[in-house]
Amino acid sequence: MLNTNVFGRLYDDISQNMILQEALDCLHIFLLSITKPVVIKSSDVLFAELTLIKGEAKRELVLGLVNKICEERVRLNEQIIELADDIYSIVNDYMDSLHISFAATNCTYFVTCDKDIIKNREKIVKLLKSKGFNLNIKNPSEFIKEIK
């Protein structure tokens, strides 16, 4: 599962080298999903966050990308909400907590450009393991290196 910021990275200001590299890594992930070694799932929280993207053109481009490469949409349920409530104590952003919870209950990887999530991933993974979930949280570059 990809965080919303991964889908939007191609449309960000790529004048900074770090953002440019992340955009290239995200593009690589999208290409892997088209050739099928990677399956990307979407979620209800992803579609909710897409409505918050400022700028109609960017919002429409990201929505089109999501619709093109995601193979399955995971629906919100009570288990996801309960797990997100627990994750919130670490992440302090409920939408991010929901994203991680959707991924933990349905995927092997959660890929994000969010520096706070990456910074706190050990705590998040430890919490998830205590609840019986095994989720790998990676930035786009780490994900590409790991699956090669």
N, C-alpha and C positions, 0 to 999 in steps of 0.2 A: 504494500500500500504506500502511496506517495502523499506527502503532506501537500496542502494547497500551494505553498510557496515553491515547490518543485515544478508544478505545472506552470506557474507564472514566471519562473526565472528567465525563460526565453524572451519575455517581453519587458524585462527590467532594463535599467540603464547599465549597459555592459562596458562602460568606459573604465571601470575599475577592473584590474586584472583578476581579482578574486571572484567577482561577479561573472566575468566572462568565462572563467574556468568552470564555475558551477553551471553556467548555462550550457556549455559544451558537454559537461558530464550528464546533465539532465537530458539533453538531446540524444546522447548515447543510450541512456536508459529507454527513451521513447522508441528508438530504433530497435533495441533488443525486444521490446514488447511487440513490435510489428513482425519481427522474424520468429517470434514465439519461444525463445528460451526463457523469457520472463513474462509472467501473467500479472497484469495490474488490475486491482480491484478499486472501485470507488465506494463511497459511502454517503449516507444521508448528510453527515456533517460536511463533507466536501462540497456537496451541492449547495448547502446553506451558506458556506463561506464564499462560494463563487458569486453569490448575489451581493457580497460586500466589496468586491473589487471595484475600485474607483476607475472611472473611464469606461464608457460603453464598448469601445473598440477592443480594449484589452480583455474585458469581461467576456465578450463574444468569442475572441480568439482562444482564450483559455477553456471556455465551455466546449468549443468545437474540438479542441485537443483531448479533453477528458472524454467526450463522447466517442471519439475515434479510437482511443487506445485502451480504454477500460472494458474489461470483458464481463464484469459482474458488479452489481451494486448491492452492497451490504446494507440491510435495513436496521434501524435503531431498535433495540430491545432492552428489557430490564437488566439483563446481565451486563450489557455495554454501559448503561447508565451507572450501575453500582460500581463497576470497575473504574469508570471515569471519576466518580466521586472520590475514590481512594487515590487515584493518580493526581488529582487536583492539589493534594497537600504538598506535592513536590513541584508541579509544573506552574501552578498559580495562574493558569489561563484555561478556562473551562473548555473552549473549543479545541485547544491542543490536547487536553486530557481526553476529550471524546475521540479525537483522531487516533491517539495512541491506543485507546480502549478498543475501537473498531479493529485496528490492526492486530492487537494482541489476541483477540477472539477469533480472527479469521485469516491471519497471514503469518508468514515467517519473518518478513522484514517490514520495517517502517523507515522510509527514506525521507529525510528532511533537510532543509537549508537553515533551519532555526537553530541558532547558536546556543540558546538557553536549553533547548531540549538535548542537544549534543552534550553540553556541559553537565547536565544532570542525568545522562542516560544510565550510569551505573546504579544510581538510586532507583530510577524507574524500573530497570531490568530486575533489580533485587526485589522490589515490591511485586512485580509481575510474577516472578518465580515463586514467591511466597503464596501467591494465589493460584499457582498451577499453570501459568502461561510462560511460554518461551518465545520471546520476541527479540530480534536483532534490530537495533536502532543505529542507522548509519547515515552519514552525509552522502551525497551522490558519488563522490570520488571513492569513498570507502566501499560503497556497495558495488561499484564496477570492479574494483580490484578483487573483492571477495568472490564474486561469481565467475571470474575468469578462470 
